Structures are given as C-alpha cells and as structure tokens.
C-alpha cells in the first residue's frame, strides 16, 4: 500500500523524518568536545577523588557556572564512563524532552498541533542547538529546563510549582536562568492577557519556591568558596561596555547571517496571531529579548555556533510555530502548509549555517583540539609531576596532564 502524502498525518510523519535526518546530520557533522567542557570535567574528577569541587587541589575557586551539570555527570563518571561520553549521552538524552516541551507549548498557545510540529521542525534545523548538544557542555540542559518551565506556564496558564522548579534548576545550571525567571514573573504581573488577572497573591508561592534555589546556591558559594558569585562573573564585570557591546552586536549579527534569521523571521509573524497579547506570549518574547540583550551586554562568546544564544532557541521556535500557523490561517491556506513552511526554513537554516564563517571557525577549532591533544601527550611524557602549567586554554591540556595549572584568563584563579 502506497503512502498517501495528501493525508495530513502521513505528511507530518514524512516531514518529521526529514527533520530528524537534518538534526542527525548536524549532530554528526558538528561533534567535538569543547575545550571549556574539560574545565568542568576537571572539577568533577577532583570532586570524585575527594579533593572537593576545585580546579587545583587545595584552591577553592569557583571557575565553573554549571553546578547542576557537574552533579548530574557525577554518577555516570563514578560508574566508569569517560566524561566526554557521559556528557554527550546526557545531552542527547535531554533532546527528546526539549522537542516535547516545544511541541506542547506551541500546540497549546496556537490551539493547533500544526503549530507544534512547525516549532519542532524549526528547531530541528538549528545547527547551533546540534553543535552544543555534542560539545560536552551544559548548554542544552539549560535550554531544556527553560523550555520545560515555559511549557508548564502554558499548560497551567499561570506560574505553578512545576514551572518554578524548572526555573530554579535552570539557575543551578547557568546563572542567566534567573533572568528568564524574573522576566516570566514580570510578564505575569504586567501582562494584559484576559486569562491572567493582575494580582500578586497567586505569584507568592511560585516566587518563594523559585528563590529557594538561587538563595541555596548563594549560601553554598559563600560557605565553600567565600564569594557570592562564580569567579568568571568578576572577570566579565570588569569588562568595558564600549568594547563588549559592539562585540555582542557582531556576535548577534553572525548568528542571523549564519541561518538564525530564518527562525527570527518566523517569530516575527506571531504579531498577527490571535494570541499575540497573551501574557504567555509576552513572557516568551521578554525572555528572548532579555536573553539576547544579556548576550550583547557581555560581548557574546568566542566559540563558533553561538553557544550563548542556544537557550533562547526553544522560545524562538515556539513563537515561530505560532507565527507560521497564524500566517497560514490569515492567507487562507490549508493546515498542511504550516509544517511544510517550517521544514523549508529549517533546511535553509542548516544549509546557510554550513556555508557560513561559523562552519569554517568550527573546523579550525577541531584542528586546534587535535593539536592540544598532542601537546597534552607530550607533557604527560616529559613534564615533571610537580610542574605547573601557565595556560590560556585551561581545559583539555590541564585535564589530560593532571598538572597544577594557572588559568591566565583568570577564570579559575583568584588573581
């Protein structure tokens, strides 16, 4: 029996298979463990060896910003898995949760599963998401927790213990989780959605539950490291805005010109949606704008494929799915055009990403990683056991050699 692709369910299945192939292609072609991941691995191994959460034994400096990620890796590492394998497996295991949350959120907001499938397909073509899912870093876990928080907000149409729990865990994964939570709570207070009256009482419980997480982390930091913020925060706080902001704008422009404009274009269409003034939509828009503004303020990141922007991609995909649904309804086209348009944008995004300067930069990073492996092998064979490294790239080489290391960028060093 031949498949009837005029049937919407069959068409959706075919489109999702193409989207899955697109995601797998990006995962496979962009797989490489980032140098910074080895900083977390070093903290993890020292913790499991009984030295504590430290970069160098005897020196309590919080050079990581992903506490929950290290905690989740600990049982896998204790079971004997190499951290490179454990971290990638953990990220890949969270991807289905991410796509589920995005599907549910967009479907609920637009009251249409077609919008949900469109959001999923838009996300499947995001090369940046795939790159950081196989990087060994916590980026995708952070995005998943934010997506889960927004899914719970949408499902209940109000802040609730589940959404506060997800936002709280996101703060333990990356500090900007606090920004997302604050913007979501603010949208609930000032949003004009008819389904959400302006009152503070229903927010008290969720806000207090959320605050337990950053406050507990603050207490831990003060007690263990003697500082209220991770060490990297102080390094970034001394940066010059006149230098950081232009760099951040260039970072954002590079994202748009390497395929990111496709998701942003779909997102812009949400303005014509019948739910455009819902406070949930406002909360998602506020999180995207707030996150992008934060990234510009700190000057972006030096890794290719825009690590800092990945946490905003699920919200962008949701808004894009709702926007495409609204556009198709407005022009009177059949529902099948919603996922078709999303897949076309996803294909375009992937094609542009792999033809951009980001792909060239990624290939250079892979080459550099191989060279660092060679340096680490030489040092393991020739460096004295009591040698001290002074190094800028404080990840792979110090991790492989196990030598005491001075981080010349200051992220893992008080000075």
Buried (B, 14 or more C-beta within 10 A) or exposed (E): EEEEEEEBEEBBBBBBEBBBEBBEBBBEBBBBBBBBBBBBBBBBBBBEEEBEBBBBEEBBBBBBBBBBBBBBBBEBBEEEBEBEEBBBEBBEEBBEBBBBBBBBBBBBBBEBBBBBBBBBBBBBBBBBBBBBBBBBBBBBBBBBBBBBBBBBBBBEBBBBEBBBBBBBBBBBBBBBBBBBBBBBBBBBEEBEBEEBEEEEEBBEEBBEBBBEBBEEBEEBBEEEBEBEBBBBBEBBEEBEEEEBBEBBBEBBEBBBBBBBBBBBBBBEBBEEBEBBEBBBBBBBBBBBEBBBEBBBBBBBBEBBBBBBBBBBBBBBBBBBBBBBBBBBBEEEEEBBBBBBBBBBBBBBBBBBBBEBEBBEBBEEBEEBBEEBEEBBEEBEEEBEEEEEBEBEBBBBBBBBBBBBBBBBEBBBBEE
